[in-house]
Amino acid sequence: MDLALQNKKCECGSGKKRRYCCHRQRKGRFVDVNTFSDGKTRYAVTTNILQNLVIRDVRAIERSFEEHFSEDLKRIDPLYSEAAFLFFAATKHDYQTGDDYKDILLGLISSALSTFGAAVSALRSGYPSQSMVLIRQVVETCSTIIHIVIDPDDRAIDDFRNGKYSSSKHLGRAKAAVPIIAELWGFLSNSYVHINKMHSELQRPVPYRKGQTNVNEVFICLRMACWISYISAELAFPTTFTATRYWKVQTIDGKTGVAYDPDDEERSWASNFLNIPEISPGSFEKSASDEGGD
């Protein structure tokens, strides 16, 4: 903004020059404003609201998050890190998965992990509802991984490769294989993704309070999504490590496949981590092959 314009009287009616009033200089830069009047009062709103929102205002929110919910985040981190490590190991060590499957599955796992990180970042910045939308995307991505791997006819991988895959129509098998997916998918879709009354309520990011109910709800969903991400990564590349937590390699009719078979200790851990009585995906109609059902 040039100096001549800065020396004009401010639109707010204060009588001051713009440079000393609403358009005041901040950190060496002039900040412009939008103004309006209701007949009694003239209001001025700066034109750097977005920058303030994502750079300045978020700092207090992040500090409150770390103060009240850092332990909740620490509880999730080991499993997320293990899923990330499995992904990294598969990029370096897996030699049994066909390249046509490997590239797609690695890309999907990477997407799920990155979106999960974005969900945590959104929550930390003061957007719990928006975090839930991202969690729903994590679940959808993982469901796609599961569907591709367990599909005995290879239609899922072909449709995905050709841009014809519709996750909303073709994920029945993934939901049946891991029932928690169906429950979480439905809850997130109906409550946060599809537009409803909640979306018409005024929402403004503010510092968090201890024990905030909506944040605790997000962490429940984050734990579920993290667990789903891990078992999806392990299912996609079950032969990367000799020891697996959930999927055990088997030979069926001369083909290498996997079956969901966690030991009692693992079932107990998952039940406690997710705070639900039992984690037991249903039986597959056909065991999943490490070649994607080939």
C-alpha positions as CSV (number, residue, x, y, z in Angstrom):
1,M,0.0,0.0,0.0
2,D,1.6,3.4,-1.0
3,L,2.4,6.1,1.4
4,A,-0.2,8.6,-0.1
5,L,-3.0,6.2,0.6
6,Q,-1.7,5.5,4.1
7,N,-1.8,9.3,4.9
8,K,-5.6,9.5,4.1
9,K,-8.1,9.6,6.9
10,C,-9.2,6.2,8.1
11,E,-12.6,4.9,7.0
12,C,-13.5,4.0,10.6
13,G,-14.2,7.7,11.3
14,S,-11.6,8.1,14.0
15,G,-10.1,11.1,12.3
16,K,-6.7,9.5,12.4
17,K,-4.6,8.7,9.3
18,R,-5.0,5.2,8.0
19,R,-1.4,4.4,8.9
20,Y,-2.0,5.2,12.6
21,C,-5.4,3.5,12.8
22,C,-7.0,0.4,11.4
23,H,-4.4,0.1,8.7
24,R,-1.6,0.3,11.1
25,Q,1.8,-1.0,10.4
26,R,2.7,-4.4,11.9
27,K,6.2,-5.8,11.9
28,G,7.2,-3.6,9.0
29,R,4.1,-4.4,6.9
30,F,0.9,-2.5,6.5
31,V,-2.2,-4.5,7.1
32,D,-5.3,-3.6,5.1
33,V,-8.8,-3.8,6.5
34,N,-12.4,-4.3,5.5
35,T,-14.9,-1.9,7.2
36,F,-18.6,-1.7,7.6
37,S,-21.1,0.3,9.7
38,D,-24.4,-0.7,11.4
39,G,-25.4,2.9,11.6
40,K,-24.1,3.4,15.1
41,T,-20.7,1.8,15.1
42,R,-18.1,1.3,12.3
43,Y,-16.3,-2.0,12.4
44,A,-12.9,-2.8,10.9
45,V,-11.6,-6.3,10.2
46,T,-8.1,-6.9,9.0
47,T,-7.4,-8.8,5.9
48,N,-4.8,-11.2,7.4
49,I,-7.3,-13.4,9.4
50,L,-6.2,-16.6,7.8
51,Q,-2.5,-15.9,8.6
52,N,-3.4,-15.1,12.2
53,L,-5.5,-18.3,12.4
54,V,-2.8,-20.7,11.2
55,I,0.3,-19.0,12.5
56,R,-0.6,-16.9,15.6
57,D,-3.8,-18.1,17.2
58,V,-3.0,-21.7,16.9
59,R,-0.1,-21.5,19.3
60,A,-2.2,-21.2,22.4
61,I,-4.4,-24.0,21.2
62,E,-1.4,-26.3,20.6
63,R,0.0,-25.5,24.1
64,S,-3.3,-26.4,25.7
65,F,-3.4,-29.6,23.7
66,E,0.0,-30.6,24.8
67,E,-0.9,-29.8,28.4
68,H,-4.1,-31.8,28.6
69,F,-3.7,-34.6,25.9
70,S,-0.1,-35.4,25.4
71,E,-0.4,-38.7,27.2
72,D,-3.3,-39.7,24.9
73,L,-1.1,-39.1,21.9
74,K,1.8,-41.0,23.5
75,R,-0.4,-44.0,23.9
76,I,-1.0,-44.1,20.1
77,D,2.5,-43.4,19.0
78,P,4.1,-46.8,19.4
79,L,1.5,-48.6,17.2
80,Y,1.6,-45.9,14.6
81,S,5.4,-46.0,14.6
82,E,5.3,-49.8,14.2
83,A,3.0,-49.4,11.2
84,A,5.3,-46.8,9.7
85,F,8.3,-49.1,10.3
86,L,6.5,-52.0,8.6
87,F,5.8,-49.8,5.6
88,F,9.5,-48.8,5.4
89,A,10.7,-52.4,5.7
90,A,8.3,-53.5,3.0
91,T,9.8,-50.9,0.6
92,K,13.3,-52.4,1.2
93,H,12.8,-56.1,2.0
94,D,9.5,-57.5,0.5
95,Y,10.3,-59.7,-2.5
96,Q,7.2,-62.0,-2.6
97,T,4.5,-59.5,-3.5
98,G,4.0,-58.9,-7.2
99,D,5.1,-55.5,-8.4
100,D,1.6,-54.7,-9.7
101,Y,0.3,-55.1,-6.2
102,K,3.3,-53.8,-4.2
103,D,3.4,-50.3,-5.7
104,I,-0.3,-49.7,-5.2
105,L,-0.4,-51.2,-1.6
106,L,2.7,-49.2,-0.6
107,G,1.1,-46.0,-1.9
108,L,-2.1,-46.7,-0.1
109,I,-0.4,-47.4,3.2
110,S,1.7,-44.2,2.8
111,S,-1.5,-42.3,2.2
112,A,-3.2,-43.8,5.2
113,L,-0.3,-42.9,7.5
114,S,0.0,-39.4,6.1
115,T,-3.7,-38.7,6.5
116,F,-3.6,-40.1,10.0
117,G,-0.8,-37.6,10.8
118,A,-3.0,-34.8,9.3
119,A,-5.9,-35.8,11.5
120,V,-3.7,-35.5,14.6
121,S,-2.4,-32.1,13.4
122,A,-5.9,-30.9,12.8
123,L,-6.9,-32.0,16.3
124,R,-3.8,-30.3,17.9
125,S,-4.7,-27.1,16.1
126,G,-8.2,-26.9,17.5
127,Y,-10.3,-28.7,14.9
128,P,-11.7,-31.9,16.4
129,S,-14.6,-32.3,14.0
130,Q,-12.4,-31.8,11.0
131,S,-10.0,-34.4,12.4
132,M,-12.9,-36.9,12.4
133,V,-13.3,-36.3,8.6
134,L,-9.7,-37.2,8.0
135,I,-10.0,-40.2,10.3
136,R,-12.8,-41.4,8.1
137,Q,-10.5,-41.1,5.0
138,V,-7.9,-43.2,6.8
139,V,-10.5,-45.9,7.4
140,E,-11.6,-45.8,3.8
141,T,-8.0,-46.1,2.6
142,C,-7.3,-49.0,4.8
143,S,-10.5,-50.7,3.8
144,T,-9.4,-50.4,0.2
145,I,-6.1,-52.1,1.1
146,I,-7.9,-55.0,2.8
147,H,-10.4,-55.3,-0.1
148,I,-7.6,-55.5,-2.7
149,V,-5.6,-58.1,-0.8
150,I,-8.5,-60.4,0.0
151,D,-10.3,-60.2,-3.3
152,P,-10.0,-63.7,-4.8
153,D,-10.9,-62.5,-8.3
154,D,-8.5,-59.6,-8.6
155,R,-11.3,-57.3,-9.7
156,A,-10.6,-54.8,-7.0
157,I,-7.0,-54.3,-8.0
158,D,-8.0,-54.1,-11.7
159,D,-10.7,-51.5,-11.0
160,F,-8.4,-49.5,-8.8
161,R,-5.6,-49.5,-11.4
162,N,-8.1,-48.5,-14.2
163,G,-9.7,-45.7,-12.2
164,K,-13.0,-47.5,-11.8
165,Y,-12.8,-48.4,-8.2
166,S,-15.7,-47.2,-6.0
167,S,-14.9,-47.6,-2.3
168,S,-18.4,-46.9,-1.1
169,K,-19.8,-49.7,-3.3
170,H,-17.1,-52.4,-3.1
171,L,-15.9,-52.5,0.5
172,G,-18.5,-55.0,1.9
173,R,-15.8,-57.7,2.1
174,A,-13.4,-55.5,4.0
175,K,-16.1,-54.5,6.5
176,A,-17.1,-58.2,6.9
177,A,-13.5,-59.2,7.4
178,V,-12.9,-56.5,10.1
179,P,-16.2,-55.7,11.7
180,I,-14.8,-52.7,13.6
181,I,-14.4,-51.0,10.2
182,A,-18.2,-51.1,9.5
183,E,-19.0,-49.5,12.9
184,L,-16.4,-46.8,12.7
185,W,-17.1,-46.1,9.0
186,G,-20.8,-45.6,9.7
187,F,-20.3,-43.5,12.8
188,L,-17.8,-41.1,11.1
189,S,-19.8,-40.9,7.9
190,N,-23.1,-40.1,9.5
191,S,-21.8,-37.8,12.3
192,Y,-19.0,-35.9,10.6
193,V,-18.6,-36.5,6.8
194,H,-22.2,-36.2,5.7
195,I,-23.6,-32.7,6.3
196,N,-26.0,-32.5,9.2
197,K,-27.1,-30.2,12.0
198,M,-23.7,-30.2,13.6
199,H,-22.2,-28.5,10.6
200,S,-24.6,-25.5,11.1
201,E,-23.3,-24.8,14.6
202,L,-20.8,-22.0,15.0
203,Q,-17.3,-23.4,15.4
204,R,-14.2,-21.5,16.4
205,P,-10.9,-23.0,17.4
206,V,-10.2,-22.2,21.1
207,P,-7.8,-23.6,23.7
208,Y,-8.6,-27.0,25.0
209,R,-9.8,-27.9,28.5
210,K,-8.9,-31.0,30.5
211,G,-11.2,-33.9,29.9
212,Q,-13.0,-32.3,27.0
213,T,-15.6,-34.8,25.8
214,N,-15.3,-34.2,22.1
215,V,-11.6,-34.6,22.2
216,N,-11.8,-37.9,24.1
217,E,-14.2,-39.1,21.4
218,V,-11.6,-38.2,18.7
219,F,-8.9,-40.1,20.5
220,I,-11.1,-43.2,20.6
221,C,-11.5,-43.0,16.9
222,L,-7.8,-42.3,16.4
223,R,-6.9,-45.5,18.3
224,M,-9.3,-47.5,16.2
225,A,-8.0,-46.0,13.0
226,C,-4.4,-46.5,14.1
227,W,-5.1,-50.2,14.8
228,I,-6.8,-50.6,11.5
229,S,-3.9,-49.0,9.8
230,Y,-1.5,-51.4,11.4
231,I,-3.4,-54.6,10.6
232,S,-3.9,-53.3,7.0
233,A,-0.2,-52.8,6.6
234,E,0.6,-56.2,8.1
235,L,-2.0,-57.9,5.9
236,A,-0.6,-56.2,2.8
237,F,3.0,-57.4,3.5
238,P,2.7,-60.4,5.8
239,T,6.1,-61.9,4.8
240,T,8.2,-58.8,5.5
241,F,8.9,-60.1,9.0
242,T,9.1,-63.7,10.2
243,A,7.0,-62.8,13.3
244,T,3.6,-61.0,12.8
245,R,1.1,-59.9,15.4
246,Y,-2.2,-60.6,13.6
247,W,-1.8,-62.3,10.3
248,K,-0.1,-65.7,10.2
249,V,1.3,-67.1,7.0
250,Q,-0.1,-70.4,5.9
251,T,0.1,-72.7,2.9
252,I,-3.3,-73.6,1.5
253,D,-3.7,-75.8,-1.6
254,G,-0.1,-75.1,-2.4
255,K,-0.5,-71.4,-2.2
256,T,1.0,-69.0,0.4
257,G,-1.8,-67.2,2.3
258,V,-2.5,-65.6,5.6
259,A,-5.1,-66.1,8.3
260,Y,-6.1,-63.8,11.1
261,D,-4.7,-65.5,14.2
262,P,-3.4,-63.3,17.0
263,D,-2.5,-65.0,20.2
264,D,-4.4,-64.5,23.4
265,E,-1.9,-61.8,24.6
266,E,-2.3,-59.8,21.4
267,R,-6.1,-60.0,21.6
268,S,-6.0,-58.8,25.2
269,W,-3.7,-55.9,24.3
270,A,-6.0,-54.9,21.3
271,S,-9.1,-55.1,23.5
272,N,-7.5,-52.8,26.1
273,F,-6.0,-50.4,23.5
274,L,-9.4,-50.0,21.8
275,N,-11.4,-50.3,25.0
276,I,-13.8,-52.8,23.5
277,P,-14.4,-56.4,24.8
278,E,-13.2,-58.4,21.8
279,I,-11.3,-57.8,18.5
280,S,-12.1,-60.6,16.2
281,P,-12.4,-60.1,12.4
282,G,-14.8,-62.5,10.7
283,S,-13.5,-65.5,8.7
284,F,-12.6,-64.8,5.1
285,E,-14.4,-66.9,2.5
286,K,-10.9,-67.5,1.1
287,S,-7.6,-66.9,2.8
288,A,-5.8,-63.9,1.5
289,S,-2.6,-64.6,-0.5
290,D,0.5,-62.5,-0.2
291,E,0.2,-62.0,-3.9
292,G,-3.1,-60.2,-3.4
293,G,-5.3,-63.3,-3.8
294,D,-3.6,-64.5,-6.9
